[in-house]
Structure formats: C-alpha cells, structure tokens
C-alpha cells in the first residue's frame, strides 16, 4: 500500500501549512487592494514592500507544502466523487500551486526590472532576478496582474468546492479542519 492510499486525512502539519497559506493569501489581497488606491508615496511604498515580503513568504511556504505533499501524499477523494469532479479538483489544486509559485516570482522579477532592491521585510536583502528595464517591468506587471486574475477565479472555485463538500458531509471538507481526524487508515 502506498502513502496516498494509507492516508485518510491530513495531519496537523499539512493543515497548518494550508491554513497559514490561506491567511497569507488573504493578507496579500488586502495589502494589494489597500495600496492600489493610494497615490504614489511612502505609505504606498511601505504597503507594497509588505506585499512583496508576504509574497516571498507565500513562495517559501508553497515550496515547503509541495515538499511535504510529495513526501506524505494526499488522501484520496471518496469513491462517491465522480471522475469529472476528481479531474476538476486535480486541475484546480494544480493551478493554485502553480499560481502560488508564479505570483511571487513574477512580483520579484517585476520589482527587479523596476530597479527596486527586493528584500524580506526590509531586513534580508534579496538579489534582483532581472536587470532594470522599463519595457520588462511593464510586461511583468501585466503578467503579474494576469496571474492575479487567474487566482481570483481559482480561489473561489476552491472555497466553493470545500463548502460544497461540507454541505454534502462527505468528509472531504472536514479532513482539512483543525482537530479533525487524520492519520493512517486502519
């Protein structure tokens, strides 16, 4: 029996990684929307600096999550879930992981192209991923916004599917809740 077959729920570490990612993504959206409305200046720059730092935390956390998932697997969906919905779940989860990697990388590359020295919370300096270039900055800004748009479609699908599972009481939603059962199947 492989790991994926032996797991009937997520463990505490997987749940913590999931919910910490969710909190950071909500924080990212909040910082982005707040800074979007501000005129250029020090307050906007400070919010965007926080946005960049939280994005880098999302990137690191996503890499940890992917490593954890590779090592520990994920529980199988119940047999009552149709093949079409299983496919949709795989696609949306895959898209979310790709976006959680590409959004921070595109943001980091975008600020590098703008000539902004990236750092983690103003404490840890990070290398520029690209030389300063106005043309590249504009293209990367469009890429970053496009990826954000994809995220704004994928996230509601994920949340909606979770709520649907919760209403069906098929156990899929509950296995990601803190305190819900997990561990090897008997």
N, C-alpha and C positions, 0 to 999 in steps of 0.2 A: 504494500500500500504506500503511495507517495504522500508527501506532506500535504498537498492540496486536498487529497481525499480524507486525510486523517483529521483535518481541522473543521469544526462545525461552527466556529465563531472566531471573532478577532480577539486577541489578547490585549492586555492593558497597554502595552507599548504601542501597538498598531492603532488602538483607539486614541491614545494621547497624541500620536503623530497626526492622525486625521483631524482631530478637533483643534489642535494648535494651528494646523494649516488653515482650517476654516476661519479661525479668529484672525489670523494674519491677513487672509484674503479680504475679509470684511474691513479690517483696518486699512488695507491698501486702497480699497474702493473709496472709503471715507476720506483718506488723505488726498487722493486724486481729485475727487469731486470738490473738496474744500479749496484746493489750490487752483483748480480750473477757473473759478470765479474771481480770483484775486488779481489785481493789477500787478505788473512786474515790480519786484522789490524784495526786501529782506524777509518779510513774512512768507511770501510765496516761495522764495528760495529755501527757507527753512523747512516748510512743509514738503517741498519736492525732495529735499535732502533726506527727510524722514521716510518719504515714499520709496526712494531709491534703496535706503538701508533695509527697510522692511521687505522690499522685493528681493534683496540679496539673501535675507533670512529665509524667505519662501523657497528660493533656489536651493539653498543648502538643506533645508528641511525636506524638500522633494527628493533630493538625491539620497538622503537617509531613508526616506519612505520607500523609494524604489529598491534600495539595497535590502531593507527589511523584508519587503514583499517577495523579493527574489529568494531570499533565504528561508522565509517562513510560509510562503504561499498565501492563498486567499481561500476562504471557504466557498464551496460550490453553491450555486443557486439551487433552490428546491426544484424537484422534478416538475412541480406544477407550473413553473415558468416556461412559457413557450420558447421554441428555438429563436424566433424572431426577436423576442424581448431579451433573450440572453445575448444575442448578437448586438442589439442596441446598447445594452449595458456595457459590453466589452468596448464598443466603439466610443461611447461617451466617456468611460473611465480612461481609455487610452488618450482621447482628446484632452481631457483635463490634465493628465500627467504631462503631455506634450506642451500644453499652454503654460503650466506651472514651471516648466523649464525655459521655454522660449520667451515668455514675457519678461522675466528678469534679465535674461541675456540680451534681448533686444533693447531694453531700457539702458542697461550698462553700456552697450555698444553705442546707443543713441547719445548718451551724455558724453561719452568719449569723443564722438565725432563733433560734438558741440564745443569741445575744448574744456569741459568741466572735469576737474580732478575727482574721480569717484572715490568714495570712502564708505566705511561701515560706521554709521553714527558719528562721523567726524573724528573717529579715533583711529581706525585701521585704514591706512591708505591702500587703495587698490590700483592695479595697473590699468591704463587705458587699453581698451580692446581694439581701438581703431585710431588712426591719426585724425587730427582735426580737419573737418571737411564740411562746409555748409551744404553741399549737394548730398553727401552721405547722410548728414543729420536729418535733412528733410525726408529722404527716402525711409530712413529708420524710424522717424516719427510716424510716418504713415503705416509702416509695418507694425509698430507698437500699438497704434490705435486699432488696426485691423485685428490683431490678436486679442485685444481687449474686447472688441465686438464679438468675436467668437466665444470668449469666456462668458460674456453676458447672455449668450444662448445656451452654452453647455452647463453653466451653474444652475439655472432654473430647471433644466431637464433633470439634473442630478438630485436636486432638492425635491422636485415634484415626484420623481420615481421613488425616493425614500419615503415621502409621505404616502404615496400610493401603497407601498409595501406595508407601511404602518397601519393603514386603514384595512388592508387585507389580513393583517395579523399572520403573515406567512413566516415570520421570524427574521426576514432579511433586514428590516429596519432595526429591530431590537438588538441584533448582534453587534451593532456599532455603538450602542448606547453604553455609557459608563455603568459599570455594575452588572451588566447583562452577562449571562453565562458564556464561557469560552473554553477553549482547550481541546484536547484530542477527543475524538468521538469514541464512545465505548464500544 
